[in-house]
Amino acid sequence: MWLKVVLLVLFCLMIVGAVHFAEPREPEQRSSSAEDIHSLRLLTWNIGYAELEDDTRAHDKDLPAVAELILRQEPDAVALQELTGNAQLKVLLGLLNGKYRGAVAQQGNGDRFEAVLVKDIEAKFIPIAAGGRYALGASFQPGSDKHEILLLSAHADAFNAAQRRIYTEALIDWAQSRAQSSEVFIAGDFNFELKAANQTNLYTDNVKHDSESYSHILRYFRDLGRTAGDTAINDRRIDYIFGPAKLKQTGRVEVLRDAAVGRMDHWPLLVEVEL
Amino acid sequence: MANNSLRAHVKVNWNMFILLKLELEKLFRAKSFYLSLTVLAAFVALMLWGFYTYAARKTGGKAVEQFKYTYESKQYFNGLTFALYSVLFSFTLLLPIFVSMSAGSQIASEARSGTLRMICTRPISRASLILSKFLVSAFHAGLLLTFFIVLNLVVGLIFVGWGNLELYPGPLNLVDAPGKIMRDEALMRFAYAALSGTWALLVIVSLALLCSVVFDSPAQAVVMTIAVYLALYIVGRVEFFDQLRPYFFTTDMDFWRDVFKPDIPWQSLWHYACVCGAYTIGLLLTTLFIFERKDIVT
């Protein structure tokens, strides 16, 4: 009898302990928002569609919604991915009422383009060849700030982790070569699959490649959107904004989850930093 | 009156001690005990081969031609990394099987061989019998895990070499940013893992003991335990059942790995340790209630 009583007491203690040590449940969609500081506001958004659509690139009919969000959030610069080309960019710039300048990256083997939009009319756009693909950089000075900012819009391969790694290495090499003269930010859809819990295998080469790519970036840059949670459907955090490791302060960091329209599978990531 | 009570108490303790001694003797005489140690040693050898060939492929040859940068330097592939991978891989599948085999056969094999009836006619309570069987199975689980960890560390030290424990996001799903645990601290973490891992395995021990009481055949008890464990483990990995995952004990058992995080999340660790404790004791109580009412006819 005494044994059962002891076990029953222990059982109750375990339940009490489990309740006592339970952490407060995190909100379903995490988003971090610190104090509002506005030295530099950056936004990245893959405006393409989910894989199941016939055309997974950005759709013209969604551009007014994209423009409306940009006008509402007023970022200093925007990195976009999966545009169909220059014509679509022109439509978007028109919808932005001339408040932004922009360019699309050079066409690689694919049918979609990265783009950068910048408020600064003096901005210079720089094509970047990286690992068999093309990215686009924009050099600008936000407001009256003397800092020279370089924002890269990147889009790594969606289907091949080794290709993502090669692309990331080349991109970081390029960014590092400019880090002395500018504050370099890299924004875009890197497609890193780092949640091993989502994989059925205990250890895969794909996870390892993405881990290598992400870790390589973190050697030189800071993952500014780390606290903001998932950026795409199916609980994926695949869109990033990386900034200089020595950044003074990070302000608002948010994934704007109500922004997607049509069959978009990504949400925009907004980051504010003090230089 | 007080003397009688004291005498009775001492007698119960002495009976318990004798029972434990007998159960331990049975454990060390069992071939399956040595088989489990042999298989674990063989798994370490397999891991060593896999780790060596993988390290060679990933730090040289084609990998160097294809990629300019890698964290997988020769320093990354050290004895501690080897031990970590080996322990994490085996904990999920290998150890639960041996623990189920040991605990699942405790009562059922006595029933099958006809000795259970005889044991129950002796002046010992059924509760003491179950408790002694549980304690021996728990000791076996702890011994297996400790043996496995120590063997991995020794093999890692001799064949791979020492270094710090470097952790990267993605593989093993331990961290979300690159991190490092210094060598001496990492060794301490392996010691913690022996404790937290054993505590997690106690859920399997209790489940197997329950099956051992319910089924009269040891094979049935072991298979049923492994089936429940694997079913929950696999279902928990399928995204369809994402919503159910938090309710599986296999999910809670995963807490033991947290000791390998650079900053141990103590609050979460204690929470899951208590949840696993509740499962263990709850199952043990159920086993007791069933066994005390069981009509032993074999």
Interface residues (C-beta under 8 A of the other chain):
Chain A: L3 K4 L7 L8 L10 F11 M14 I15 V16 G17 A18 H20 F21 A22 E23 A162 R165 I166 E169 D173 E193 L194 K195 A196 A197 N198 T200 L202 Y203 V207 K208 D210 S211 E212 Y214 S215 H216 L218 D223 R226 N234
Chain B: K58 Q66 F67 K68 Y69 T70 Y71 E72 Y85 L88 F89 T92 S125 A127 S128 L131 Y168 P169 G170 P171 L172 N173 D176 A177 P178 R237 V238 E239 Q267 S268 W270 H271 A273 C274 V275 G277 A278 I281 G282 L284 L285 L288
